Amino acid sequence: MRKNLRFVVLTIAAVMLMGLISACSSSNNGEDGATNSPSSNPSSTQEPGASLDEATKDPFEIALALPIIGATPPDLALVQEEMSKITKAKINATVRILPISIGAWTQQMNLMSSSGEKLDLMFEFGQGYSADMAAGKIIPLDGLLDQYGAGIKGAIGPEYLASAKLKGETFGVPVYKDYTTGTNSILMDKALVDKHKIDVTSIKGLDDLDQVFKTIKENEPGIVPFAVGLSVPSDKYGDYDRLGNRFGVLPGFDNGLKVENIYESKEYEDYLNKMHSWFKAGYINKDAATSQVNGTEMVKAGKAFSYFDGLKVGGAEVQSAAAGKELIAVPISSNTYATTTDATAGLWAISNNSTNPERTMMFLDLMYTDKDLANLFVRGIEGKHYVKVSDTTIDYPEGIDGTTVAYKIQIWMAPNPSIAYTMTSDLPKLWELTAEANNNAIKSKALGFAFNSEPVKNEITALNNVIEQYRKALESGTFDPADKLPELREKLKSSGIDKVIAEKQKQLDEWAASKK
């Protein structure tokens, strides 16, 4: 494993956090109101050709299950109606969006799948993708992609589309976004950086933050130098491919494809010691082990100076907007990697309940290629939910903001937000820069490997229980690693981590052999 510690990220708003999904595109020259993804035409209005006439002759309603965070958008039905006008003209199909609360998502999807309730298209969270495939909830898509998914293939690209394969078949289509781990960064309140003349160019790693935090601690009473809350810093840390979960990782994103136990590593122990030293020095909030407030909110409230995050393209702007103040993002490392975990954080899949997978795939292809459909799904209705500022950018109508607009979905759930309008608050050339990030990312040697946890599901449950007991207190610096790390290691071992690692290594070896 590598000697130096680094912080690694993923997205936005918890994995879901992701709260931020980036997509890739080239300039649209201001002619059709959006930016292009690199291989698709956002103004595409292709009508079904002769080969589709037979497949689309009968009307069909596409039932789409969409996770909802917070309240269901009041104008969802209006947007659904406008979307159906487009799909009716193009593939003789209408759309019915099924809003399901994120808290009830797993239970509700299980009920719908088992009951045979009408369901055609469904969002897939990456962590549940393999299990849904194993349970037969979703169908293989390769044949459908070959016949009706040319736009999807062009938008995503072969390497990242292949990352969604399970047992050699594609069961889900990744949302179009930044597929990298992001840039390992610390975000700091710029006003305090300027006030104390902090030299941000001197920050290269964890040890360089000691003096920075000391300055804030001594000069800013009531402000903790480093915020730890809803998530722990290690969610953004680790020079390794987590291979779906941390129970067996790939150090350095390569390691000759040898899976190792991160919790037994010196790097992990050193990291815990650093966090504990900060906690003892008063650099971390005392309630770090139990706080349910994220770092952004603590900085926004003036209670903290900094926090860790993994910044993807446009991430610094998003974080500053969320904090309500300008933040300075300082990279801890320069390399970004592409992993299966990041590439498949969110996907769209066709339910086994669907009675017309062909029409459903046609619709999904439109969601990746048709700018009008994408804009409706992502942004809503012009004049009601947004107004155009330029040919490519939009803002909220007067008197409306992101908290009061009557239609809004999580952009990281949209199939291809790169062909929708960008907000005025977004980073200029967001999608072009995202394309560069995807193209230039160092590919993990295990990109495309997805661990099937079914053979060791009981062990995984037991290990998660152990992690729940120890991880946040240890990784927030609250627990002394000298006392608690040996306990964590012992309990992980007795709960079957070696068996899980052996199973993961077996599957990884089989996957590697299949690629030769």
N, C-alpha and C positions, 0 to 999 in steps of 0.2 A: 504494500500500500504506500501511497505517497506520504512523505514526511510532513509536509506542511498542511495545516488545516485550511479549509476553504468553505465558504458558504454557497449552498446551491439552492436555487429556487425551482419552483414551479409556477401559477396562477392563481384571476382572479377571484377571489373571495372564497377562500378555502378551496379546495379543489374545485373544490367548487369555487372554489375561488377563483377561484380564478377570477374573478370578475373581469378578466380581461382576456379577450381572445383576439389574437391578431391574425390577419390574413394577408395574402400576398397578391400584389398586382402591379401593373405598369400604368403609366399615365393615360387618362382617358381624353386628354386634350380639351376637356370642358365641353364635349359635344353631346354627351348623353346623360349627364347628371350623376355619374359614379366613376369610381376607378376600376380598372380591370384587374381580375386575377390573372396570373401570368399565362394561363393557357385557355382562358375562357373569355367570351364576349358578353359583357353585361347587358348589351342592348339586344342580345339574341332573342328573336321572336319566332324561332323556327316552328313552322307548322308541321303537324304529323305528315310524313310522306306517305306514299302509296303503301309502303310496307306496314305502316301503322294503322291504316284504315280499318282493317279487320279487327285489330286489337282494341280499337277505341270506338267501335260502332255502338256499343251499349253504354248508357250512362253508368257512372260508378261514383260512390261517395267514399272518400279516403278519410278514415278516422285516425287522427294524429294525437298521440299522448305526449303532453308537454309538462315538464316539472315547473311548478310555480313557487317562487320564493316571495313570501309575503301574500298580499291580497291578490285575487284574480283581477287582471286589468278590466275595468268597467266596460271598455270599448272593444273587448276581444271579439264579440259577435260581429261588430261592424267591420273589423279588419278581416275576419274570416269570410264575410260576404264579398268583400272586394277581391280577396285572393281567389275565391271561387269563380269570379267573372273571368279571370285570366285562365285558370285551369280548365274551365268549361270550354272556352274557345280553343284551347290548344290540345287537350287530351280528353275532352268530353267527361271531365270529372269535377266534382265539387269537393270542398274541404270542410271537415268538422274537427275543430281543435278541442281536445279533451284536457282541460286544465286540472292538474293534480298537485295538491300541496306537497312540497318537498318532504315534509315530515311524514306524510302517509304514502310516499311514492312506492317504496319497496312492497309494502303490504298490498296496496291497491293494484300494482302491476302483477303481483302473484295471483290475486283474485281474478283479474281480468284474463290472464293467461290460462288459468286452470278451468275457468268457467266457459271458455270459448266465446266470450263476449266480443263483439265486433271491435277489432283493433288491427290497423294496417301498418302504421309507422310509429316508431317509438324512439325516444331519446335513450341512450345508454351511457351511464356513468362508467368510466374506465374500470373502476374497481369491481364492478359487478358484471362486466362484459363476458368474461370467461365462464362464470357461473351460469349466466343466462343461456349461453350456448350449450353448456353441458346439460342444462335442464330442458332443452328443446324448445325454449320460448321464442327463439329467433331462427331464421332460415339462412342457408348459404346463399350468397349473392353473386358469385362469379359469373354464372351464365346470364343472369339478368343484367349485370354490369356490361358484359360483352354486347348484349343486344340493345340495351336502352340507356346505358350509363356512360356514353362517350364524354359528356360534359363533366361528369364527376371525375373520371380518370384524368382529364386534362387539367382540371382545377387543382387536384391534390398532388398528382405526380406519382409515378410507379413505386418509388422507394417508400414513401410514407403511406401509400395505400396498402402496400404489402405488409406494413407493420401491424395491420389489423387482422392478419390471417391467424386462424386458430386451427390447428391440426391440418394445415395446408389449404384451408378454405377461408374466404372472406365472409364474415357474418355481420359486419358493421362497417359503415363508411365514416371515417374521421371527419369531424367538423374542420373547416379550413381555418388555420390559425398559425401562430408561431409554435412550431413543434420542438422548440429547444428548451433546455433547462433554464435559460435566461442568464443574465449577468449577475454574479454574486455581489451584492451591494449592501452598504449601510446607508440609510436615509436619515439626514439630520436637518433640524430646523435652521434654515439659512440665516434668519435674523440673529440667532445665537452664535452661529459660526462667524458671522461678520463682527458681532459685538466683541467676541473674545479673540478675534484674529487667528482662528484655528487654521493651520496650514493643511488643507485637505490633500495636497499633493504628497504629503508624507505618509498617508495612510495606505499601506500595502497589505496588511494582514491583521490578525487579532491583537498581537502584542502592541501594535501602533496605536490602538484605541485606548490603552491604559491612561496615557497622559491627557488625551482628549476628555475622557470621562472624569478624570481628576479635576480638570479645569472647571467643568460644569458643576461638579459636586461642591467645590469650594466657593463658587461664585454665584450660584443660582439656587438659593434655598427654595425648597418646595418642588423642584424639578428633578426627577430622577434622570441620570444620564442615559440609561438604556432601558427601554420598555419591553417587558415580557408579559404577554397576556393570553388571549384566546388560543393562540398557537405558540409553540416553543421555537426558539431560534434554530434548532436542528432541523425543523421542517424546511429550512432554507440552507442547510449545511450538508456537506458530505461530498467528497471527491470520489463518488461511486455511482454506479447504476443500481438503483434499489430493486430492480427486477420485480416490480409490482408491489412488494412489501419489503420491509427491511430484514426479514428473516432469511438471510442469505443474500449478499450483494456482490457486485462485480467491481472490485477496486479499480480506480483509474479508468473506468469504462472499457476495460480490456482484460488485463490480468490473465491473458491466455485462456479466457473463458472458465477460469477457476472461481467457484463461488466460495465466499468466506463469510464468517460471522463478524459483523461490524462491531457487535457489543463486546467482543473479546479483543479488539484491536487497540494498539497504543494510541492511534489517532483519536479514537472515541474517548479513551481515558483522559488524554491531554485536553480535549475539548471540554469535558466535564470539569476538570480542574480549573480551566480558565473561567468558565461560567461561575464556579463556586468562589473563586477569588474576587470576581466582580461583585457577587452578591454580598460577601463579607465586607467589602469596601463600601457598600451602600450605593453601588452604581446601578443596581437593579431594584425595581419596586419590591417591597417586602411581601406583597400578596401574589407574587409571580406564579406560585404553584397552584393557585385557585382562581385567579382573575379570569373573567370571561370577556374582558375588554381587549380589543386588538390594539396594536402599537399605533396605528394611524389615529385612532380615536384618542389615545392618551396624549399624543403630540398635539392634536387639534385642540384639546382641552387645556393645553399649557402645563400638563403634568409630567411630560417626558420630553427629552431632547432628541432621541433617536430610536431606531429599531432596524432590524434586518428584514430584507425582502429580496426576492429574486426578480430582477427587472427584465421583462421582455420588452420588445419594441413598443415605445409609447408609455411604458410603465411609470416612468418618473413623473410625467405630466398627469397621469391618472392619480397617482399617489398624492401629488400636490393639491389637486382638485379636491380629493377626498379629505385631506387634512385642513383645507381652507387656508393654507399658507404655503409659501414657496419652500420646497425641500431641496436639499442638495444630495444627490445620489453619488456615492463614491464606490467604484467597483473594487472589490477585493481581489478578484482574479479576472483575467481577460478571456479565458476560454469558455465557450458555450458548447454544449453537447446536445445531440438529439437522441432520445431514448424512446422505447416503446411506451413507457409510462406517460411521457409527455405527449407523444404523438396520438395516443388513444385515450386521452383524458376524457374526451366526449365524442360520442359517435351517434349515428342514426342507423337503425336496424329495422328490418321488416318482420313483423310479428308472424309467428306460426299460425295465428288465427286468421290472417289475411286470406280472403277468397279471391283476390286479384293482385298477386305480387307484381305482375307485369305493369299494370297501371300505376301501382304504388311506386315502382322504380322510375317510371316516366316522370311522375310528380317530383320525386326526389332529385332527379337529374335537372329539372327546371329550377329547383331551389338552389342549385349550385351554379346555374348559368343565366337565369332570367333576372335582370336587374329590377324590373318592376315588382316581381313576386318577392324578391329578396328584400326590397325596400319596405314593402308592406309588412312582411313578417318581422323585420328587425326594427323599423322605425314607425310603422303605422301609416296613417293617412295624411297626405299633405294638406296644410291649412288647419287641420284639427289637432294633429300631434306633433307636427314640425312645420317650419317654414324654410324655404330655400334662401340661403345667404349668397351663394354663388352657384355655378353649374355643378359643383361637386360637394359643396358643404351645406349643412343645415344647422338650425338652432331651434329651440323651443319657441312656440308662439308667445307673444307678449302676455305677461301675467302668468305664465306657466313655466314650471321648472321640472327637474327630474323627479321630484317628490310628488308633484301634483298632476303630471301628465296622465291622461286616462288610458293610455296604452304604452306598455313597456315590458320587454322581456329581457332576460339575461342574454347579452350579446354572445357570450361564450357557448350558448346552446344553438345559435343560428348555424345552419349548414354552411353558408358561405357569406359572412359579413363583409368580405372584401369587395363585393360588387354592390353593396348598399352605400348610401350617402355617409359621409363622415361628419361628425359634429365639429363645430368650431373649436371646441376644447381639445380635439384630438391632435396628435402630433402630425405636422405636415408630412406628406409622403409616407404615411403610416404603412400602407400596404407594400410600397416599393421597398421600404426598409425591412419589412417582415420577410419579403421574398429573399432579400440578401441574407438575413439571419438563417432562414431555412437552408439556403444553398450553401452557406459558408460554415454551418455548424459541423463540428467533429462528430461523426456518427459513432455511437456506441457500438462495440463489437457485437452486442446482443440486440441491436435494433431489429425489431421484427419478432423477437421472442416474447411470448406471453405465457406466464406461469399458470398452469391449471392446478389450483389448490385443492380440488375435490379429493384426491387420494389422501390428503393430510388435513382435512377440514377440522377434525377434532383437535389436532395439535395446534392448528392456527387459532382456534377459539381459546385454547388454554394459554397460548403465548400472548394473545391480545389482552387477556385478563391480567397477566403479569405486567405487561407494558403499561396498562392503564394504572396499575398500582404504583409504579416506580418512575416512569419516564419523565413526566412533566416536572416532578419535584427534583429529579436529578438534573435534567437538561436546562432547567431554569436557574440552576445554581443553588437552590434551596437546600438540598441534601448534600452532605459531605461525601464525595465519591469514595473516600477511603473507607467509609463505613458501609455505604449502600451499594456501590458497584459490585462488590463480591456477591452480595445477596441477589442482585438482579441476575448476574451471570449464572449463579447456581439454580435459581428458579426457572430461568429460561431453559437450562439444560434438562432439568427434571420434567419440564413441560413438553419436551420433544423438539427443541430447535435443531438438534443434530439430524433428526429424522426428516424434518422439513428441508434442511439444506441438502441432504442426500437426494431427496426427491427432486428438488429444484435442479441440482447438478445433473441428475439423470435426464430430466426433460431438456435441459439446455444442451447436453451432449447429443441427444437424439435430434434436436432442432438443427444443430450445427452440421451433423452428418447428413441431414436431408438437403442441405444447401450445397453440398459438394457435387 
